Amino acid sequence: MYSRDIWKVSFLSKSMTNNTLSNKLLEEAEIIVFIPRYKISRKVMIKEIPEDINMDEVKKIVKEENSNIVISNLYRLRRTIY
C-alpha cells in the first residue's frame, strides 16, 4: 500500500499484468489500473555499429527483428579523445 487509495500489485508475468489493464470488472468498478512509466521504459546500448550506418538504418534493423518494441530515442555516443 502506497497511500490510502493507491496499491501496488505484482504479477508473475508480463501477460498477466497486461491482461489486468483491460479487465472489465475493474473498469466497471471504476478502478484505474496503470503501469508506471519507469517500469515500461528500458535503455539498451548497441556496440560495434559501423560509422557508415546511419541511425535510421539501425532503427529499421532493430524494429524488423523486434516488432513489438517502440524506440523513443536513438543516438550515437561519441568518444572524446584527449
Backbone torsions as a table, in degrees:
resi	resn	phi	psi	omega
1	MET	NA	122.9	178.3
2	TYR	-87.6	-45.4	176.8
3	SER	-146.6	-172.3	-175.7
4	ARG	-60.0	-33.6	-177.0
5	ASP	-125.6	18.1	175.5
6	ILE	-125.8	124.0	-179.9
7	TRP	-122.7	144.5	175.9
8	LYS	-100.3	130.6	179.0
9	VAL	-122.0	131.5	177.9
10	SER	-109.9	142.1	-179.3
11	PHE	-119.3	163.1	-179.3
12	LEU	-78.8	-22.7	-177.9
13	SER	-144.4	162.9	177.1
14	LYS	-65.1	-38.1	-178.2
15	SER	-65.0	-37.7	176.6
16	MET	-63.5	-40.5	178.4
17	THR	-63.0	-47.3	-178.9
18	ASN	-64.2	-36.3	177.8
19	ASN	-63.9	-32.7	179.6
20	THR	-66.8	-30.7	-179.1
21	LEU	-62.7	-27.7	-178.2
22	SER	-115.3	25.8	-178.9
23	ASN	-71.3	122.5	-177.0
24	LYS	-64.4	-39.1	-179.4
25	LEU	-63.6	-39.7	177.8
26	LEU	-67.8	-39.3	177.3
27	GLU	-62.4	-44.6	-179.8
28	GLU	-63.7	-33.6	178.7
29	ALA	-82.3	1.8	-179.4
30	GLU	57.8	38.4	175.9
31	ILE	-94.7	126.3	-178.3
32	ILE	-86.7	125.9	179.8
33	VAL	-118.6	133.7	178.4
34	PHE	-152.6	158.3	174.3
35	ILE	-104.9	123.7	179.7
36	PRO	-58.1	143.2	-176.9
37	ARG	-55.7	-37.2	-178.3
38	TYR	-66.7	-16.7	176.4
39	LYS	-87.4	-18.1	-177.2
40	ILE	-90.7	-44.2	-172.7
41	SER	-78.7	134.7	176.3
42	ARG	-136.5	149.2	178.1
43	LYS	-114.1	140.9	175.4
44	VAL	-133.9	156.4	175.1
45	MET	-119.6	135.8	177.3
46	ILE	-113.0	124.3	-176.7
47	LYS	-102.3	163.1	173.1
48	GLU	64.9	35.6	174.7
49	ILE	-85.8	123.2	-180.0
50	PRO	-60.0	147.5	-178.1
51	GLU	-62.2	-27.2	-176.0
52	ASP	-80.9	-4.0	176.4
53	ILE	-96.0	125.2	-179.8
54	ASN	-85.1	168.5	-174.3
55	MET	-66.2	-29.9	177.0
56	ASP	-64.5	-38.6	178.0
57	GLU	-67.1	-41.4	178.0
58	VAL	-61.8	-44.7	179.6
59	LYS	-60.0	-43.4	179.9
60	LYS	-62.6	-44.5	-179.6
61	ILE	-63.6	-44.9	-179.7
62	VAL	-63.5	-43.8	-179.2
63	LYS	-67.2	-33.2	177.3
64	GLU	-62.8	-39.4	-178.3
65	GLU	-83.5	-22.9	-175.0
66	ASN	-136.2	73.9	-173.4
67	SER	-66.0	-16.7	-177.0
68	ASN	-89.5	-0.8	-179.4
69	ILE	-100.0	157.9	176.2
70	VAL	-119.6	124.7	178.7
71	ILE	-94.5	114.6	-178.2
72	SER	-91.2	-29.1	-178.6
73	ASN	-152.6	135.8	-179.7
74	LEU	-142.6	125.8	178.0
75	TYR	-152.5	157.5	-178.9
76	ARG	-92.5	131.1	175.4
77	LEU	-82.0	138.7	179.0
78	ARG	-111.8	135.9	175.7
79	ARG	-85.9	135.0	174.2
80	THR	-97.6	126.7	-178.4
81	ILE	-106.9	128.0	-178.9
82	TYR	-97.9	NA	NA
